[in-house]
Amino acid sequence: MIINVRVKPGSSEQKIFKISENKFLILLKSKPENNKANIEMINLISKYFKVPYTKIKIKLGLTGLKKTVELK
């Protein structure tokens, strides 16, 4: 499964909003430093979809706010 994600790092809460079938907005508490925001995003997606975090891969947008994420 491939999903498109827009992240907002430095937010006051952690939350996932479903925009459409495969588009999500994710609020993250972490700042985009030392990959902390990406790790937090992967952990949130893991809990939301009930998939082990090892099965989640960022395909595009590793350093950007818009990301394409693959769930295996």
DRENZAZA-475399 format. One line per field, with one value per atom (N, C-alpha, C): residue in three letters; atom name; x, y, z. Coordinates in pm, 1 decimal. Layout:
<marbas>
residu <- [ALA, ...]
atome <- [CA, ...]
xx <- [X, ...]
yy <- [Y, ...]
zz <- [Z, ...]
</marbas>
This chain:
<marbas>
residu <- [MET, MET, MET, ILE, ILE, ILE, ILE, ILE, ILE, ASN, ASN, ASN, VAL, VAL, VAL, ARG, ARG, ARG, VAL, VAL, VAL, LYS, LYS, LYS, PRO, PRO, PRO, GLY, GLY, GLY, SER, SER, SER, SER, SER, SER, GLU, GLU, GLU, GLN, GLN, GLN, LYS, LYS, LYS, ILE, ILE, ILE, PHE, PHE, PHE, LYS, LYS, LYS, ILE, ILE, ILE, SER, SER, SER, GLU, GLU, GLU, ASN, ASN, ASN, LYS, LYS, LYS, PHE, PHE, PHE, LEU, LEU, LEU, ILE, ILE, ILE, LEU, LEU, LEU, LEU, LEU, LEU, LYS, LYS, LYS, SER, SER, SER, LYS, LYS, LYS, PRO, PRO, PRO, GLU, GLU, GLU, ASN, ASN, ASN, ASN, ASN, ASN, LYS, LYS, LYS, ALA, ALA, ALA, ASN, ASN, ASN, ILE, ILE, ILE, GLU, GLU, GLU, MET, MET, MET, ILE, ILE, ILE, ASN, ASN, ASN, LEU, LEU, LEU, ILE, ILE, ILE, SER, SER, SER, LYS, LYS, LYS, TYR, TYR, TYR, PHE, PHE, PHE, LYS, LYS, LYS, VAL, VAL, VAL, PRO, PRO, PRO, TYR, TYR, TYR, THR, THR, THR, LYS, LYS, LYS, ILE, ILE, ILE, LYS, LYS, LYS, ILE, ILE, ILE, LYS, LYS, LYS, LEU, LEU, LEU, GLY, GLY, GLY, LEU, LEU, LEU, THR, THR, THR, GLY, GLY, GLY, LEU, LEU, LEU, LYS, LYS, LYS, LYS, LYS, LYS, THR, THR, THR, VAL, VAL, VAL, GLU, GLU, GLU, LEU, LEU, LEU, LYS, LYS, LYS]
atome <- [N, CA, C, N, CA, C, N, CA, C, N, CA, C, N, CA, C, N, CA, C, N, CA, C, N, CA, C, N, CA, C, N, CA, C, N, CA, C, N, CA, C, N, CA, C, N, CA, C, N, CA, C, N, CA, C, N, CA, C, N, CA, C, N, CA, C, N, CA, C, N, CA, C, N, CA, C, N, CA, C, N, CA, C, N, CA, C, N, CA, C, N, CA, C, N, CA, C, N, CA, C, N, CA, C, N, CA, C, N, CA, C, N, CA, C, N, CA, C, N, CA, C, N, CA, C, N, CA, C, N, CA, C, N, CA, C, N, CA, C, N, CA, C, N, CA, C, N, CA, C, N, CA, C, N, CA, C, N, CA, C, N, CA, C, N, CA, C, N, CA, C, N, CA, C, N, CA, C, N, CA, C, N, CA, C, N, CA, C, N, CA, C, N, CA, C, N, CA, C, N, CA, C, N, CA, C, N, CA, C, N, CA, C, N, CA, C, N, CA, C, N, CA, C, N, CA, C, N, CA, C, N, CA, C, N, CA, C, N, CA, C, N, CA, C, N, CA, C, N, CA, C]
xx <- [84.5, 0.0, 89.9, 56.5, 129.3, 37.2, 89.0, 11.4, 93.2, 23.5, 86.8, 61.1, 166.9, 161.1, 211.2, 143.7, 191.8, 214.7, 336.8, 369.0, 380.4, 345.6, 363.0, 443.2, 575.7, 659.3, 648.8, 680.7, 679.1, 540.3, 444.4, 306.8, 294.1, 182.6, 162.1, 106.5, 68.3, 12.0, 53.8, 33.4, 56.0, -80.7, -104.9, -236.0, -226.8, -312.7, -322.1, -463.3, -470.7, -598.5, -603.2, -711.1, -728.3, -796.4, -729.7, -782.5, -865.1, -809.6, -880.7, -831.2, -862.5, -830.9, -683.3, -593.8, -451.3, -373.4, -441.4, -374.5, -401.7, -292.5, -300.9, -224.1, -272.1, -201.6, -159.4, -31.7, 20.7, 85.3, 36.6, 95.2, 197.4, 316.9, 426.1, 478.4, 513.4, 573.1, 720.6, 789.0, 933.0, 965.2, 1081.7, 1135.4, 1206.5, 1216.8, 1283.9, 1436.6, 1487.7, 1631.2, 1673.5, 1786.5, 1843.8, 1744.4, 1655.7, 1559.9, 1453.2, 1442.1, 1346.5, 1201.9, 1169.7, 1032.3, 994.4, 1085.7, 1057.3, 1034.4, 1113.4, 1097.4, 962.9, 927.2, 797.7, 683.1, 695.8, 593.3, 576.0, 686.7, 680.1, 613.1, 644.1, 580.3, 430.3, 389.2, 245.8, 173.4, 232.8, 172.5, 162.0, 263.7, 264.1, 145.4, 120.6, 7.0, -126.5, -135.8, -260.5, -304.5, -210.8, -243.0, -221.3, -171.6, -143.3, -49.2, 61.3, 165.1, 297.0, 383.9, 514.3, 592.6, 663.4, 736.5, 843.6, 887.9, 988.6, 930.5, 798.9, 732.3, 696.5, 744.0, 711.9, 839.1, 829.2, 946.1, 907.2, 988.4, 967.4, 1028.8, 943.6, 990.0, 1039.9, 965.4, 1001.3, 982.0, 1063.4, 1044.6, 1106.1, 1219.5, 1283.9, 1308.4, 1344.7, 1373.0, 1265.0, 1158.0, 1053.5, 930.7, 834.6, 710.1, 609.1, 622.9, 535.6, 614.8, 554.0, 623.0, 534.9, 598.4, 530.8, 583.6, 490.1, 526.5, 468.2, 550.0, 506.0, 488.6, 373.4, 346.9, 342.9, 425.0, 431.4, 344.7]
yy <- [-117.2, 0.0, 124.5, 220.0, 346.1, 458.2, 543.3, 658.0, 785.6, 896.1, 1027.2, 1099.8, 1157.8, 1217.5, 1361.5, 1448.9, 1586.3, 1595.8, 1629.6, 1636.9, 1782.5, 1804.7, 1935.4, 1912.7, 1923.0, 1904.2, 2023.2, 2000.5, 2107.0, 2143.6, 2054.5, 2078.1, 2049.3, 2089.7, 2067.5, 1928.0, 1853.4, 1719.5, 1625.5, 1496.1, 1393.3, 1347.8, 1359.0, 1319.9, 1290.7, 1198.0, 1166.6, 1200.9, 1277.8, 1311.5, 1247.4, 1174.6, 1113.6, 1215.6, 1254.7, 1353.3, 1283.8, 1177.9, 1096.9, 953.0, 870.6, 727.3, 701.0, 773.7, 748.9, 876.2, 980.5, 1104.8, 1133.2, 1167.1, 1189.7, 1315.5, 1383.0, 1493.4, 1444.1, 1456.4, 1406.3, 1520.7, 1544.5, 1643.4, 1574.0, 1631.0, 1571.1, 1670.0, 1619.9, 1704.5, 1732.1, 1638.1, 1649.3, 1755.8, 1813.7, 1905.7, 1822.8, 1877.0, 1800.6, 1805.6, 1752.5, 1748.6, 1605.0, 1566.0, 1432.4, 1320.0, 1338.0, 1234.3, 1205.1, 1286.6, 1261.7, 1266.8, 1362.0, 1373.6, 1251.9, 1203.2, 1084.5, 961.8, 946.8, 832.2, 841.0, 959.8, 977.9, 949.2, 994.9, 970.2, 820.8, 749.2, 605.0, 533.6, 573.2, 511.9, 540.5, 661.3, 694.3, 614.5, 606.0, 528.9, 382.4, 331.8, 192.5, 165.5, 254.6, 237.7, 254.0, 351.6, 381.6, 264.5, 207.4, 98.0, -40.0, -45.3, -171.9, -259.6, -195.5, -261.1, -241.9, -342.2, -322.7, -210.7, -130.7, -17.2, -61.1, -185.6, -235.5, -255.8, -255.2, -274.4, -141.6, -28.7, 103.9, 167.0, 220.8, 279.6, 411.3, 513.6, 642.1, 630.3, 632.5, 616.4, 748.4, 857.6, 989.0, 1093.5, 1197.9, 1309.6, 1291.9, 1228.6, 1201.9, 1330.9, 1438.6, 1564.0, 1670.5, 1637.9, 1735.7, 1717.7, 1807.8, 1800.3, 1707.6, 1685.5, 1592.8, 1465.2, 1352.5, 1225.2, 1118.6, 1023.7, 904.9, 789.4, 718.9, 614.2, 481.5, 377.2, 242.8, 157.7, 90.2, -4.5, -142.9, -233.2, -368.2, -462.7]
zz <- [0.0, 0.0, 0.0, -83.8, -92.6, -44.1, 46.4, 92.4, 74.1, 54.0, 44.1, 175.1, 229.5, 362.1, 355.8, 426.9, 450.2, 599.5, 640.8, 783.3, 828.3, 954.3, 1018.2, 1146.1, 1138.0, 1256.9, 1351.1, 1477.9, 1577.7, 1624.7, 1606.5, 1649.5, 1799.0, 1856.7, 2000.3, 2030.1, 1926.1, 1947.2, 1834.8, 1860.7, 1759.2, 1711.1, 1581.8, 1531.1, 1382.4, 1336.6, 1194.2, 1147.4, 1039.3, 977.3, 839.9, 812.0, 679.9, 589.7, 482.6, 388.8, 280.5, 224.4, 124.6, 138.4, 41.9, 49.9, 79.6, 14.3, 37.1, 70.3, 117.9, 157.6, 304.8, 376.0, 519.8, 558.9, 663.2, 726.7, 863.9, 895.4, 1022.6, 1099.3, 1221.2, 1310.3, 1399.4, 1408.1, 1484.4, 1588.0, 1705.2, 1808.9, 1781.9, 1721.9, 1698.0, 1593.9, 1608.1, 1508.6, 1401.3, 1280.3, 1173.4, 1186.1, 1296.4, 1321.3, 1347.5, 1291.9, 1314.2, 1289.6, 1192.0, 1151.8, 1258.3, 1362.0, 1471.1, 1422.5, 1334.0, 1284.0, 1199.2, 1118.1, 1036.3, 1124.2, 1228.2, 1318.8, 1390.1, 1436.4, 1502.7, 1405.6, 1280.2, 1178.7, 1152.6, 1140.0, 1114.6, 1231.5, 1354.0, 1470.9, 1474.6, 1439.3, 1435.9, 1327.5, 1209.4, 1100.0, 1140.0, 1207.2, 1253.9, 1346.2, 1439.8, 1531.7, 1459.8, 1370.3, 1299.4, 1212.1, 1135.9, 1044.0, 1105.3, 1230.7, 1298.4, 1215.3, 1174.3, 1094.7, 1168.9, 1174.3, 1239.4, 1171.4, 1251.0, 1195.1, 1096.1, 1104.7, 1010.8, 871.3, 858.1, 728.6, 662.2, 718.0, 665.6, 610.6, 487.0, 422.2, 356.5, 376.1, 309.0, 169.3, 67.2, -70.8, -129.4, -104.5, -156.0, -46.9, -48.2, 42.7, 179.5, 187.8, 315.9, 394.9, 326.3, 395.4, 373.3, 300.9, 272.5, 360.4, 343.6, 418.8, 352.2, 222.4, 150.4, 125.9, 164.7, 157.2, 91.7, 28.6, -21.6, 62.0, 127.1, 222.3, 174.9, 182.5, 145.0, 270.1, 277.9, 385.8, 322.7, 372.4, 314.6, 392.1]
</marbas>
